[in-house]
Amino acid sequence: MSAFTLGKTDGDARAGTLHTAHGDVPTPAFMPVATQGSVKALDPDDLKKIGANIVLANTYHLYLRPGVDIIRSLGGLHGFMQWDGPTLTDSGGFQGFSLAHLRKITDDAIIFKSHIDGSTHHFSPEATTRHQEGIGADIIMPLDICVPAGSDRATADAAVDKTNRWVKLCKDTHTRQDQHLFGIVQGGLFPDLRKKSADFLTSLGFPGYAVGGLSVGESKKDMHEAVGFTTPLLPVDSPRYLMGVGSPEDLVECVARGIDMFDCVLPTRIARNGALFVRSGRVNIDTARFRSIDAPVEEGCDCYTCQTFSAAYVHHLFRAKELLAFRLASIHNLRFILRLMEEMREAILQGTFEAYRKGFHEQFTPPDETTRRAQKVKWLEALANSKAKAEQR
């Protein structure tokens, strides 16, 4: 099965269709993150109603709990989580980056110390491929090495070499014809290393290609430049997936640079903290100015939250620490992102993408760059600390 049909381009922006065993996905596409088989606070019906076409889950977390054999015995990922649309699983390579305090990288594997019970687990390229075959996602990813922002050339080059070797092992191990195994381009912020990685992967031939190792602490300018010099290295007739990117301004800029697929926890993570996307940027719904507003969070928004409840009510839920707040905020933020993808696709099909891009930036003000990067570091540190505390229990 071919993985992708390219429909139309407008500049470097692309509108196409991703083909999977569980259905087609119009692109550009954003994948809500269901790390442990669930998009936090939402159920599959919520996802369908907001327009989600594909979701992402994580092999490392599902392998630890509930386990690959249980998922396989209960109908694979689709039957287990009762989602009948397309799915993608990450390999656990990002956990090799984010859980640095709980892992050791050898020539042949990432050796994890479980954040749940302290047990030791070997994630080799072959093992993570077999795990993903058992989980049964439509698109699976090879095990890779992601290096921190600011890594020197030697470190990035070594990661490319190991990733290339591991990706080849994943490809040789993969047997399921109803799954697409993508390649992952690494190389940090070094154009020649990105080319080295892409040249090797395209020589092997994959149905799709991911751009990895970005949104790990580098500036937006650096990330956008890295995407810009990587996408031309990839086949025109294959889908291009930028891993871990989900800020509205980054989605627009990276679609402009030829990316077709995205995923990120950002929309739901900030939603649970009361930060909601609107056309002008982000608003904090728990601040006093929303206390008595008898109007939706954003006029004209077609999400269930805005169509049903006042901003004052959502504000109240956050102030009262009611769990419904998480669901309503997550629905709003994900619908904002998915609607953004729909609008970009339509603009590409109409040949008006550049005007759409300009209009978006005239309206939308992202968080201050310094603040954003500090928040990213804080989030990664909090993630590491929470895993460390879990290990000690």
Secondary structure as the mmCIF struct_conf table of DSSP 4:
data_model
#
loop_
_struct_conf.conf_type_id
_struct_conf.id
_struct_conf.beg_label_comp_id
_struct_conf.beg_label_asym_id
_struct_conf.beg_label_seq_id
_struct_conf.end_label_comp_id
_struct_conf.end_label_asym_id
_struct_conf.end_label_seq_id
STRN STRN1 PHE A 4 ASP A 10
TURN_TY1_P TURN_TY1_P1 GLY A 11 ASP A 12
STRN STRN2 ALA A 13 THR A 20
TURN_TY1_P TURN_TY1_P2 ALA A 21 HIS A 22
STRN STRN3 GLY A 23 THR A 27
BEND BEND1 PRO A 28 PRO A 28
STRN STRN4 ALA A 29 MET A 31
STRN STRN5 VAL A 33 VAL A 33
TURN_TY1_P TURN_TY1_P3 THR A 35 GLN A 36
BEND BEND2 GLY A 37 SER A 38
TURN_TY1_P TURN_TY1_P4 LYS A 40 ALA A 41
HELX_RH_AL_P HELX_RH_AL_P1 PRO A 44 LYS A 49
TURN_TY1_P TURN_TY1_P5 ILE A 50 GLY A 51
STRN STRN6 VAL A 55 ASN A 58
HELX_RH_AL_P HELX_RH_AL_P2 THR A 59 LEU A 64
TURN_TY1_P TURN_TY1_P6 ARG A 65 PRO A 66
HELX_RH_AL_P HELX_RH_AL_P3 VAL A 68 SER A 73
TURN_TY1_P TURN_TY1_P7 LEU A 74 GLY A 75
HELX_RH_AL_P HELX_RH_AL_P4 GLY A 76 MET A 81
TURN_TY1_P TURN_TY1_P8 GLN A 82 GLN A 82
BEND BEND3 GLY A 85 GLY A 85
STRN STRN7 THR A 87 ASP A 90
BEND BEND4 GLY A 92 GLY A 92
HELX_RH_AL_P HELX_RH_AL_P5 GLY A 93 SER A 98
TURN_TY1_P TURN_TY1_P9 LEU A 99 LEU A 99
HELX_RH_3T_P HELX_RH_3T_P1 ALA A 100 LEU A 102
STRN STRN8 ARG A 103 ILE A 105
BEND BEND5 ASP A 107 ASP A 108
STRN STRN9 ILE A 110 LYS A 113
TURN_TY1_P TURN_TY1_P10 HIS A 115 ASP A 117
STRN STRN10 THR A 120 PHE A 123
HELX_RH_AL_P HELX_RH_AL_P6 PRO A 125 ILE A 135
TURN_TY1_P TURN_TY1_P11 GLY A 136 GLY A 136
BEND BEND6 ASP A 138 ASP A 138
STRN STRN11 ILE A 139 ILE A 140
TURN_TY1_P TURN_TY1_P12 ALA A 149 GLY A 150
HELX_RH_AL_P HELX_RH_AL_P7 ARG A 153 THR A 173
TURN_TY1_P TURN_TY1_P13 GLN A 177 ASP A 178
BEND BEND7 GLN A 179 GLN A 179
STRN STRN12 HIS A 180 LEU A 181
HELX_LH_PP_P HELX_LH_PP_P1 PHE A 182 PHE A 182
STRN STRN13 GLY A 183 VAL A 185
TURN_TY1_P TURN_TY1_P14 GLY A 188 LEU A 189
HELX_RH_AL_P HELX_RH_AL_P8 PRO A 191 LEU A 204
BEND BEND8 PRO A 207 PRO A 207
STRN STRN14 TYR A 209 VAL A 211
BEND BEND9 GLY A 213 GLY A 213
BEND BEND10 SER A 215 GLY A 217
HELX_RH_AL_P HELX_RH_AL_P9 LYS A 220 THR A 230
HELX_RH_3T_P HELX_RH_3T_P2 THR A 231 LEU A 233
BEND BEND11 LEU A 234 LEU A 234
TURN_TY1_P TURN_TY1_P15 VAL A 236 ASP A 237
BEND BEND12 SER A 238 SER A 238
STRN STRN15 ARG A 240 LEU A 242
TURN_TY1_P TURN_TY1_P16 MET A 243 GLY A 244
HELX_RH_AL_P HELX_RH_AL_P10 PRO A 248 VAL A 255
TURN_TY1_P TURN_TY1_P17 ALA A 256 GLY A 258
STRN STRN16 MET A 261 ASP A 263
BEND BEND13 VAL A 265 VAL A 265
HELX_RH_AL_P HELX_RH_AL_P11 LEU A 266 ALA A 271
TURN_TY1_P TURN_TY1_P18 ARG A 272 GLY A 274
STRN STRN17 ALA A 275 VAL A 278
TURN_TY1_P TURN_TY1_P19 ARG A 279 SER A 280
STRN STRN18 GLY A 281 ASN A 284
TURN_TY1_P TURN_TY1_P20 ILE A 285 ASP A 286
BEND BEND14 THR A 287 THR A 287
HELX_RH_3T_P HELX_RH_3T_P3 ALA A 288 PHE A 290
TURN_TY1_P TURN_TY1_P21 ARG A 291 SER A 292
BEND BEND15 ALA A 295 ALA A 295
BEND BEND16 VAL A 297 GLU A 298
TURN_TY1_P TURN_TY1_P22 GLU A 299 GLY A 300
BEND BEND17 CYS A 303 CYS A 303
HELX_RH_AL_P HELX_RH_AL_P12 TYR A 304 THR A 308
HELX_RH_AL_P HELX_RH_AL_P13 ALA A 311 ARG A 319
TURN_TY1_P TURN_TY1_P23 ALA A 320 LYS A 321
TURN_TY1_P TURN_TY1_P24 LEU A 323 LEU A 323
HELX_RH_AL_P HELX_RH_AL_P14 LEU A 324 GLN A 350
TURN_TY1_P TURN_TY1_P25 GLY A 351 GLY A 351
HELX_RH_AL_P HELX_RH_AL_P15 PHE A 353 GLN A 363
HELX_LH_PP_P HELX_LH_PP_P2 PRO A 366 ASP A 368
HELX_RH_AL_P HELX_RH_AL_P16 GLU A 369 GLN A 392
#
